[in-house]
Amino acid sequence: MSLRTRIALAAAIAVAAVALGLGTIGYLANRTKLIDQIHEQLMDRAQTLLSANQQGDRYRNAAPDRGDSRADCGSFDSVHPDSPDLGGAPGYFQFVCSDGQVAAEQGGTDLPVTQRVLRVARQGQGSFFSSAYVQRAHVEILTIGDEQRQRAIEVALPLAGVDSTLHSLLVTYLILGGVGALLAGVTGLIIGRAAVAPIRRFSEKTESVTSSLDQPRRLEETGAEELKRLAVSFNQTLGALERSVDAQRQLIADASHELRTPIAALRSDVQIFLDADRLPTDERMGLQASIVGELDDLTQLVSDVVELARGSGPADYVEPVELDGVILDAVKRTQRRAPGMCFAVDLEPTVIVNNPDRVSRAVLNVIDNARKWSPPQGVIEVTLHAGTLVVHDHGPGFDDNDLAHLFDRFYRSPDARRLPGSGLGLAIVKQAAEAHGGFAQALNAPGGGAVIRVGFGTPRPVAT
């Protein structure tokens, strides 16, 4: 369902709901007013009957001849002897004795006598209104007690006029509600079309802008405030997307450049190895070791590139990781590579939620980087407090010009180019740290040497 259709439908439903509510209120208000008028007329007639009975009884012992065995329950003082039909405008009345017998005018029609009516007749006091259908005529009945003669008087008036008026009102309200809803729907379509037009034009512009990322363009940040904010947000998204694409292209270009050297060297060694039978044994063994070393370097480089290509988003698989155990294992592995190196380790138990392989690789890169720059027989301080790993070596430290680029991909300082490596180690550290809200920071220690601080996110409480 389109937005324009939704706007039209919402407008139609809103108008229909309002019309229904107002119609219901108007219908009930008019019904109450009409019924109140009937009640006033019934009270006037009842009071007339009561007053007439109190002035005397000209026909005290005269009861209507109805052809049945019902006893006389009163007289019709000052009542006109000609009683109209039940459905007539003047209405109809009857007396109900305390024993339940009914006295009505000649040719009259009995109104319903309920238990509530009998209770009023026995007590001779009280009154209430009720409605009923008698001889297919809808009537409103007032039952009122006559305490002087210990009976009840039922007075009825027809509701045909009231029902007709209410029916006409109901039809009118329904027609008005339907017409209003229809007009609201049509108006909603027109308004919706006008409201959606800027969005449609905006969508057309975004489609033309995003049709080719090779030719960066931006939307004009003009127009209504809402569309202007949307254009700003969209341009920011485009900028982030272009930076991501550029980073991927740069990664591919850098990886291709870095792979070119070891592949060329490996190819040269392999070509020489094809004629290895002409070489002395020592040279042949050295050539084999060189080929294996170059293959290891190439494998490590490819592995680093694949790790960086994953991005800094959260890993697919994470679990609680004992960071202190990972660090201690990395220290042991590094110490095996440099037996003369001394490590001062101070670790507090720390548990984080991360990918174990990613964390292990990052920690090993940090400690191995410190090993490369430490002097022989040097000391590397490794501490872990409050979830932050700090590795301090006592080497030459970082050049001030290099500090801003240490975590860039394939970045190698002039002094580092003479050492083995691809310049991806610290980039992997930063990516692993930021994957779960952590950080990576490099600085020079006040007393000399380099310091790298890494946090892998908020640590979990450790049970004691």
GUDO-557601 format. One line per field, with one value per residue (C-alpha): residue in three letters; residue number from 1; x, y, z. Coordinates in steps of 0.5 Angstrom, whole numbers, always signed. Each point is the difference from the previous one (the first is absolute). Layout:
gudo: ala; ...
mivex: NUM; ...
xx: X; ...
yy: Y; ...
zz: Z; ...
***
This chain:
gudo: met; ser; leu; arg; thr; arg; ile; ala; leu; ala; ala; ala; ile; ala; val; ala; ala; val; ala; leu; gly; leu; gly; thr; ile; gly; tyr; leu; ala; asn; arg; thr; lys; leu; ile; asp; gln; ile; his; glu; gln; leu; met; asp; arg; ala; gln; thr; leu; leu; ser; ala; asn; gln; gln; gly; asp; arg; tyr; arg; asn; ala; ala; pro; asp; arg; gly; asp; ser; arg; ala; asp; cys; gly; ser; phe; asp; ser; val; his; pro; asp; ser; pro; asp; leu; gly; gly; ala; pro; gly; tyr; phe; gln; phe; val; cys; ser; asp; gly; gln; val; ala; ala; glu; gln; gly; gly; thr; asp; leu; pro; val; thr; gln; arg; val; leu; arg; val; ala; arg; gln; gly; gln; gly; ser; phe; phe; ser; ser; ala; tyr; val; gln; arg; ala; his; val; glu; ile; leu; thr; ile; gly; asp; glu; gln; arg; gln; arg; ala; ile; glu; val; ala; leu; pro; leu; ala; gly; val; asp; ser; thr; leu; his; ser; leu; leu; val; thr; tyr; leu; ile; leu; gly; gly; val; gly; ala; leu; leu; ala; gly; val; thr; gly; leu; ile; ile; gly; arg; ala; ala; val; ala; pro; ile; arg; arg; phe; ser; glu; lys; thr; glu; ser; val; thr; ser; ser; leu; asp; gln; pro; arg; arg; leu; glu; glu; thr; gly; ala; glu; glu; leu; lys; arg; leu; ala; val; ser; phe; asn; gln; thr; leu; gly; ala; leu; glu; arg; ser; val; asp; ala; gln; arg; gln; leu; ile; ala; asp; ala; ser; his; glu; leu; arg; thr; pro; ile; ala; ala; leu; arg; ser; asp; val; gln; ile; phe; leu; asp; ala; asp; arg; leu; pro; thr; asp; glu; arg; met; gly; leu; gln; ala; ser; ile; val; gly; glu; leu; asp; asp; leu; thr; gln; leu; val; ser; asp; val; val; glu; leu; ala; arg; gly; ser; gly; pro; ala; asp; tyr; val; glu; pro; val; glu; leu; asp; gly; val; ile; leu; asp; ala; val; lys; arg; thr; gln; arg; arg; ala; pro; gly; met; cys; phe; ala; val; asp; leu; glu; pro; thr; val; ile; val; asn; asn; pro; asp; arg; val; ser; arg; ala; val; leu; asn; val; ile; asp; asn; ala; arg; lys; trp; ser; pro; pro; gln; gly; val; ile; glu; val; thr; leu; his; ala; gly; thr; leu; val; val; his; asp; his; gly; pro; gly; phe; asp; asp; asn; asp; leu; ala; his; leu; phe; asp; arg; phe; tyr; arg; ser; pro; asp; ala; arg; arg; leu; pro; gly; ser; gly; leu; gly; leu; ala; ile; val; lys; gln; ala; ala; glu; ala; his; gly; gly; phe; ala; gln; ala; leu; asn; ala; pro; gly; gly; gly; ala; val; ile; arg; val; gly; phe; gly; thr; pro; arg; pro; val; ala; thr
mivex: 1; 2; 3; 4; 5; 6; 7; 8; 9; 10; 11; 12; 13; 14; 15; 16; 17; 18; 19; 20; 21; 22; 23; 24; 25; 26; 27; 28; 29; 30; 31; 32; 33; 34; 35; 36; 37; 38; 39; 40; 41; 42; 43; 44; 45; 46; 47; 48; 49; 50; 51; 52; 53; 54; 55; 56; 57; 58; 59; 60; 61; 62; 63; 64; 65; 66; 67; 68; 69; 70; 71; 72; 73; 74; 75; 76; 77; 78; 79; 80; 81; 82; 83; 84; 85; 86; 87; 88; 89; 90; 91; 92; 93; 94; 95; 96; 97; 98; 99; 100; 101; 102; 103; 104; 105; 106; 107; 108; 109; 110; 111; 112; 113; 114; 115; 116; 117; 118; 119; 120; 121; 122; 123; 124; 125; 126; 127; 128; 129; 130; 131; 132; 133; 134; 135; 136; 137; 138; 139; 140; 141; 142; 143; 144; 145; 146; 147; 148; 149; 150; 151; 152; 153; 154; 155; 156; 157; 158; 159; 160; 161; 162; 163; 164; 165; 166; 167; 168; 169; 170; 171; 172; 173; 174; 175; 176; 177; 178; 179; 180; 181; 182; 183; 184; 185; 186; 187; 188; 189; 190; 191; 192; 193; 194; 195; 196; 197; 198; 199; 200; 201; 202; 203; 204; 205; 206; 207; 208; 209; 210; 211; 212; 213; 214; 215; 216; 217; 218; 219; 220; 221; 222; 223; 224; 225; 226; 227; 228; 229; 230; 231; 232; 233; 234; 235; 236; 237; 238; 239; 240; 241; 242; 243; 244; 245; 246; 247; 248; 249; 250; 251; 252; 253; 254; 255; 256; 257; 258; 259; 260; 261; 262; 263; 264; 265; 266; 267; 268; 269; 270; 271; 272; 273; 274; 275; 276; 277; 278; 279; 280; 281; 282; 283; 284; 285; 286; 287; 288; 289; 290; 291; 292; 293; 294; 295; 296; 297; 298; 299; 300; 301; 302; 303; 304; 305; 306; 307; 308; 309; 310; 311; 312; 313; 314; 315; 316; 317; 318; 319; 320; 321; 322; 323; 324; 325; 326; 327; 328; 329; 330; 331; 332; 333; 334; 335; 336; 337; 338; 339; 340; 341; 342; 343; 344; 345; 346; 347; 348; 349; 350; 351; 352; 353; 354; 355; 356; 357; 358; 359; 360; 361; 362; 363; 364; 365; 366; 367; 368; 369; 370; 371; 372; 373; 374; 375; 376; 377; 378; 379; 380; 381; 382; 383; 384; 385; 386; 387; 388; 389; 390; 391; 392; 393; 394; 395; 396; 397; 398; 399; 400; 401; 402; 403; 404; 405; 406; 407; 408; 409; 410; 411; 412; 413; 414; 415; 416; 417; 418; 419; 420; 421; 422; 423; 424; 425; 426; 427; 428; 429; 430; 431; 432; 433; 434; 435; 436; 437; 438; 439; 440; 441; 442; 443; 444; 445; 446; 447; 448; 449; 450; 451; 452; 453; 454; 455; 456; 457; 458; 459; 460; 461; 462; 463; 464
xx: +0; +3; +1; -5; -5; +1; -1; -7; -2; +2; -4; -6; +0; +2; -6; -5; +2; -1; -7; -2; +2; -4; -6; +0; +0; -5; -5; +0; -1; -6; -3; +1; -3; -6; -1; +0; -5; -4; +1; -2; -7; -1; +1; -5; -5; +1; +0; -7; -2; +2; -3; -7; +0; +1; -6; -5; -3; -6; +0; +3; -3; +0; +6; +1; -4; +5; -3; +5; +0; +5; -3; -1; +7; -3; -4; +2; -1; -1; +3; -3; -5; +3; +7; +4; +4; +7; +4; -4; +3; -3; +2; -3; +0; -3; +0; +3; -2; +4; -2; +2; -7; +0; -6; +0; -5; -5; +3; +7; +6; +4; +7; +6; -1; +7; +3; +2; -7; -3; +5; -2; -7; +0; +5; -5; +6; +6; +1; +4; +0; +1; -1; -4; -3; -8; -4; +6; +0; +7; -2; +3; -4; +0; -2; -1; -3; -7; +1; -7; -4; +6; +1; +5; -2; +4; +0; +2; +2; +2; +7; -1; +1; +7; +2; -1; +4; +6; +0; +0; +6; +3; +0; +2; +6; +2; +0; +4; +5; +1; +0; +5; +4; +0; +2; +5; +3; +0; +3; +5; +3; +1; +3; +4; +2; +3; +3; +4; +2; +6; +2; -1; +5; +5; +0; +1; +6; +3; -1; +4; +5; +1; +0; +8; +4; +6; -2; -2; -5; -5; -7; -1; -2; -6; -7; -5; +4; -2; +3; +6; +1; -1; +5; +5; -1; +1; +6; +3; -2; +3; +6; +1; -1; +5; +5; -1; +0; +7; +2; -1; +3; +6; +1; +0; +5; +4; +0; +1; +7; +2; -1; +4; +6; +0; -3; +5; +6; -4; +0; +7; +2; -4; +3; +7; -3; -2; +8; +1; +4; +6; +0; +5; -4; +1; -3; -6; -2; +1; -5; -5; +0; -1; -6; -3; +1; -3; -6; -1; +1; -5; -5; +0; -1; -6; -3; +1; -3; -6; -1; +0; -5; -5; -1; +0; -8; -1; +2; -5; +2; +1; +1; +3; +7; +5; +5; +5; +1; +0; +6; +4; +0; +2; +6; +2; +0; +4; +5; +1; +2; +5; +2; +5; -6; -3; -7; -3; -7; -6; -6; -7; -6; -4; -5; -3; -5; +3; +3; +6; +4; -1; +2; +6; +3; -1; +4; +5; +1; +1; +5; +4; +1; +3; +5; +2; +2; +3; +7; +3; -1; -5; -6; -7; -5; -7; -6; -7; -5; -7; +0; +5; +7; +6; +6; +7; +6; +7; +2; +1; -8; -4; +2; -5; -2; -2; -5; -6; +2; +2; -7; -1; +0; +7; +3; +7; +5; +7; +3; -5; +1; +7; -4; -4; -8; -5; -3; -6; +1; -2; -6; -3; +1; -4; -5; -1; -1; -5; -4; -3; +0; +8; +6; +7; +5; +7; +5; +7; +2; +2; +7; +1; -3; -7; -7; -6; -6; -6; -7; -5; -6; -3; +2; -5; +0; +5; -3; +4
yy: +0; +7; +5; +5; -6; +0; +7; +0; -6; +3; +6; -4; -4; +6; +4; -6; -1; +7; +0; -6; +3; +6; -4; -4; +6; +3; -6; -1; +7; +1; -7; +3; +6; -3; -5; +5; +4; -7; -1; +7; -1; -7; +4; +5; -5; -4; +6; +2; -7; +0; +7; -2; -6; +4; +5; -6; -6; +1; -8; -3; -6; -1; -4; -1; -6; -4; -7; -3; -1; +5; +4; +8; +3; +7; +6; +5; +6; +6; -4; +0; -6; -1; -3; +1; -6; -2; +3; +7; +6; +1; -6; -6; -1; -5; -2; -6; -2; -3; -7; +1; +1; +5; +5; +4; +4; -3; -3; +1; -4; -3; +3; -5; -2; -2; -1; +7; +3; -5; +3; +7; -2; -3; +5; +6; +4; +0; +1; -2; +0; -6; -1; -6; -2; -1; -2; +1; +7; +3; +4; +3; -2; +4; -4; +4; -1; +2; +0; +2; -6; -5; -1; +2; +4; -2; +6; -2; +5; -3; +1; -1; +8; -1; -6; +3; +6; -4; -4; +6; +2; -6; -1; +8; -1; -7; +4; +6; -5; -4; +7; +3; -7; +0; +8; -1; -6; +4; +6; -5; -2; +7; +2; -7; +1; +8; -3; -6; +4; +3; -7; -3; +6; -2; -7; +1; +5; -6; -5; +4; +2; -7; -3; +1; +0; +1; +7; +3; +5; +3; +2; +7; +2; +4; +1; -2; -1; -7; -2; +4; -4; -6; +2; +2; -7; -3; +3; -2; -7; +1; +3; -6; -5; +3; +0; -7; -2; +4; -4; -6; +2; +3; -7; -4; +5; +0; -8; -1; +5; -4; -7; +2; +0; -7; -3; +2; -2; -7; -1; +2; -5; -5; +1; -1; -6; -4; +0; -2; -6; +4; +4; -2; -3; +6; +4; -4; -1; +8; +0; -4; +3; +7; -3; -2; +6; +4; -4; +1; +7; +0; -4; +5; +6; -4; -1; +7; +2; -4; +2; +7; -1; -2; +7; +2; -2; -5; -7; -5; -5; +3; -3; +2; +0; +0; +6; -1; -8; +3; +5; -5; -5; +5; +2; -7; -1; +6; -2; -6; +4; +5; -5; +6; +5; +1; +2; +3; -2; +3; -3; +0; -5; +3; -3; +4; -2; -1; -4; -5; +0; +7; +2; -5; +3; +7; -1; -4; +5; +6; -5; -2; +7; +2; -6; +3; +7; -2; -1; -7; -2; +6; +0; +0; +2; -3; +2; -1; +4; +3; -4; +4; -4; +5; -3; +5; -2; +4; +1; +6; +2; +3; +6; +5; +1; -8; +0; +3; -6; -6; -4; +2; -6; -2; +6; -1; +5; +1; -3; -6; -1; -4; -5; -6; +2; +3; +5; -3; -2; +6; +1; -7; +2; +7; -4; -6; +5; +5; -6; +0; +7; +0; +4; +0; +5; +1; +5; +1; -1; +6; -4; -3; -6; -1; -1; -3; +0; -5; -1; -5; +3; +0; -6; -5; +0; -6; -5; -1
zz: +0; -2; +5; -4; +1; +7; +1; -4; +4; +7; -2; -2; +7; +4; -3; +0; +8; +1; -4; +4; +7; -2; -3; +6; +5; -4; -1; +8; +2; -5; +3; +7; -2; -3; +5; +5; -3; +0; +7; +2; -4; +4; +7; -2; -2; +6; +5; -4; +2; +7; +1; -3; +5; +6; -2; +0; -3; -4; -2; +6; -1; -7; -3; -7; -3; -4; +0; +5; +8; +2; +6; +0; +2; -1; -3; -6; +4; -5; -6; -7; -1; -7; +0; -6; -3; +3; -6; +0; +2; +6; +3; +4; +8; +5; +7; +3; +7; +6; -2; -7; -3; -6; -1; -6; -4; -5; -6; +3; -1; +6; +1; +2; +8; +3; +7; +0; -2; +6; +5; -1; +0; +7; +3; -4; -1; -4; -8; -6; -7; -5; -7; -4; -6; +1; -6; -4; +2; +3; +7; +6; +6; +7; +6; +6; +7; +2; +8; +1; -3; +0; -7; -6; -6; -6; -6; -7; -6; -7; -2; -7; -2; +5; -4; -7; +2; +3; -6; -5; +4; +0; -7; -1; +5; -4; -7; +3; +3; -7; -4; +5; -1; -7; -1; +5; -4; -6; +4; +3; -7; -3; +7; +0; -7; +1; +7; -4; -6; +3; +3; -7; -3; +6; -2; -7; +1; +5; -5; -5; +5; +2; -7; +0; +6; -5; -1; +7; +0; +6; +1; +0; +7; -1; +1; +6; +6; +1; -8; +2; +6; -4; -6; +6; +3; -7; -2; +6; -2; -7; +3; +5; -6; -4; +5; +1; -7; -1; +6; -3; -6; +4; +3; -6; -3; +6; +0; -7; +1; +6; -3; -6; +3; +4; -6; -5; +5; +1; -7; -1; +5; -3; -7; +3; +4; -6; -2; +8; -2; -3; +6; +6; +6; +5; -5; -2; +7; +1; -6; +3; +6; -3; -4; +6; +4; -6; +0; +7; -1; -6; +4; +6; -5; -3; +7; +2; -6; +1; +7; -2; -5; +5; +3; +7; +1; +5; -1; -2; +6; +6; +7; +7; +0; +5; -2; +5; -2; -7; +2; +4; -6; -5; +5; +0; -8; -1; +6; -4; -6; +4; +6; +2; +1; +7; +1; +6; +0; +5; -2; +4; -2; -5; -5; -6; -5; -7; -6; +4; -7; -1; +7; +0; -7; +3; +6; -3; -5; +5; +4; -6; -2; +7; -1; -7; +3; +6; +1; +1; +7; +1; +5; -3; +6; -2; +5; +0; +5; -1; -7; -3; -3; +1; -4; +2; -4; +2; -8; -4; +1; -6; -4; +1; -7; +0; +6; -4; -5; +4; -1; -7; -5; -3; +3; +2; +3; -4; +6; -1; -7; +2; +4; -2; +0; -5; +5; +1; +7; +4; -5; +2; +7; -1; -4; +6; +5; -3; -2; +7; +2; +2; -2; -2; +2; -1; +4; +2; +7; +4; +2; -7; -4; -3; +3; -3; +4; -3; +3; -3; +3; +7; +4; +3; +8; +2; +5; +6
***
